[in-house]
């Protein structure tokens, strides 16, 4: 565990070597139970939904999830195994899906915060405390703490990240069937060079997020960036279809 120390209720502290379950153990020592973790997947993608997950793990051995880690550090097969374990072991878990048009309407930060709130509200067990990844979320109805790199240091946040990531990846694979030209099954809607090339060829699909600059450019709503100077010649490369006489 790394990063700056963070205050917990009742003066409880978390040792840096406390491991993935240290935050939950510390909060239980302070008399707080149940504890929920919440996280999202897809905030940085330019296509597909934003998905938030919330998880309450049980105390003791029942809440130790084999292989649990930040979803981004796991292989696809490992995430699926951990997902099944989280669903089986959790006291409660929930998923919220925010469709691309709502992401565009609200803006990504507002959509993200709203999704995290909804995920906590949908839990079948009301938590006494909520751990969030990276930034505080107001309006949860219970006390909470933003944990620096929370999906790597707090088990309930890591579990929520797996729930959100696996749910979203499955949705993107389904969307690949409807829009195969974009290869959503491979990049899951994130801004890769292959994805940008498909956008340039085909334009945006109905599941692209129109607030993203690369999507707006592909739709003709934003000017293309000026080509960079060639450092060897200090001149811009020729544009397709132009000649020296055209310049």
Buried (B, 14 or more C-beta within 10 A) or exposed (E): BEEEEBEBBEEBEBEEEBEBBBBBBBBBEBEBBBBBBBBBBBBEBBBBBBBBBBBBBBBEEEBBBEEBBBBEEBEEEBBBBBBEBBBEBBBBBBBBBBBBEBBBEBEBEEBBBBBBBBBBBBBEEEBBBBBBBEEEBEEBEBEBBBBBBBBBBBBBBBBBBBBBBBBBBEBBEEBBEEBEEBBBBEBBBBBBEEBBEBBEEEEBBEBBBBBBEBBBBBEEEEEEEEEEEEEEEEEEEEEEEEEEEEE
